């Protein structure tokens, strides 16, 4: 009489095959989530820059050209994080008139000196128009 409680080799190979397929599908999905979580650091730092720009505009009244990060009271190490260094951030344009601030802030992953920086997307842009509504967009490509 045969013992019917054990798994056959074919059944075990089928289970291993199914687990392998699931792992092959899950790995690319998880790597996208990892980059997304790394970009949250960049978004937070860009929010810090935006707040400093609004404070600078409130203090100075108005400005016609984009101030540098040091002009708005941010030291280099204020923006340094785990995945992005201060070199990754730039104020592309900024203006303030009548209490309304408009700006474009970019964060380029390739410009960061950190080893764990995200690989995709290459650039995040934070834009604020004169009514202070924000639009954050990821730009695909190399970022150079």
WOWO-V407359 format. One record per residue. SS is DSSP state (H for helix, E for strand, - for the rest). NEAR is the number of other ideal C-beta (glycine too) atoms within 12 Angstrom. D_LAST is the distance of its C-alpha to the last C-alpha in Angstrom with 2 decimals. Layout:
BEGIN
ss=(SS:SS)
near=(NEAR:NEAR)
d_last=(D_LAST:D_LAST)
END
This chain:
BEGIN
ss=(-:-:-:-:-:-:-:-:H:H:H:H:H:H:H:H:H:H:H:H:H:H:H:H:H:H:H:H:H:H:H:H:H:H:H:H:H:H:H:H:H:H:H:H:H:H:H:H:H:H:H:H:H:H:H:H:H:H:H:H:-:-:E:-:-:-:-:-:-:-:-:-:-:-:-:H:H:H:-:-:-:-:-:-:-:H:H:H:E:E:E:E:E:E:E:E:E:-:-:E:E:E:E:E:E:E:E:E:H:H:H:-:-:-:-:-:-:-:-:-:-:-:E:E:E:E:E:E:-:-:-:-:-:E:E:E:E:E:E:-:-:-:-:-)
near=(3:6:7:7:6:9:13:13:10:10:12:13:13:14:15:15:14:14:14:14:13:14:14:13:12:14:14:13:14:15:15:17:16:19:25:21:18:31:34:22:30:42:28:25:37:40:24:29:42:33:25:32:39:27:19:29:31:18:18:22:14:19:25:14:14:25:29:21:29:17:21:32:20:27:15:17:13:20:36:23:30:19:30:37:27:27:23:35:41:30:34:24:23:37:25:29:15:14:16:21:39:32:37:30:42:34:46:32:36:24:24:33:19:22:13:18:30:35:21:24:27:26:33:42:29:37:26:31:17:17:13:20:14:22:19:25:19:24:23:14:13:14:24:10)
d_last=(72.20:68.38:66.21:64.10:61.95:59.41:56.20:56.17:53.58:52.31:51.81:49.86:47.62:46.94:45.93:43.59:42.04:41.51:39.93:37.57:36.50:35.94:33.84:31.70:31.05:30.56:27.98:25.00:26.13:26.29:22.86:21.43:23.66:22.52:18.83:20.27:22.41:19.68:17.80:21.13:20.64:17.44:19.43:22.33:20.52:19.08:22.75:23.85:21.65:23.07:26.57:26.18:25.11:28.20:30.39:29.20:30.01:33.37:34.23:33.17:34.11:31.23:28.18:26.59:23.16:20.64:22.13:20.37:20.70:23.65:25.28:25.63:27.19:24.53:24.50:21.55:23.46:24.18:20.77:20.63:21.39:21.72:18.23:16.15:16.57:16.65:13.42:11.61:13.37:13.24:15.82:14.32:17.89:21.32:24.89:28.30:31.52:34.76:33.61:30.83:27.26:24.16:20.65:17.06:15.57:12.15:11.60:8.36:9.93:7.83:8.75:12.28:14.74:16.91:17.84:18.59:15.36:14.99:13.27:13.28:12.27:8.70:9.23:12.70:13.90:17.47:19.25:22.84:24.95:28.11:30.26:28.24:27.32:24.09:21.58:19.00:16.57:14.18:11.33:11.01:8.27:5.50:3.78:0.00)
END
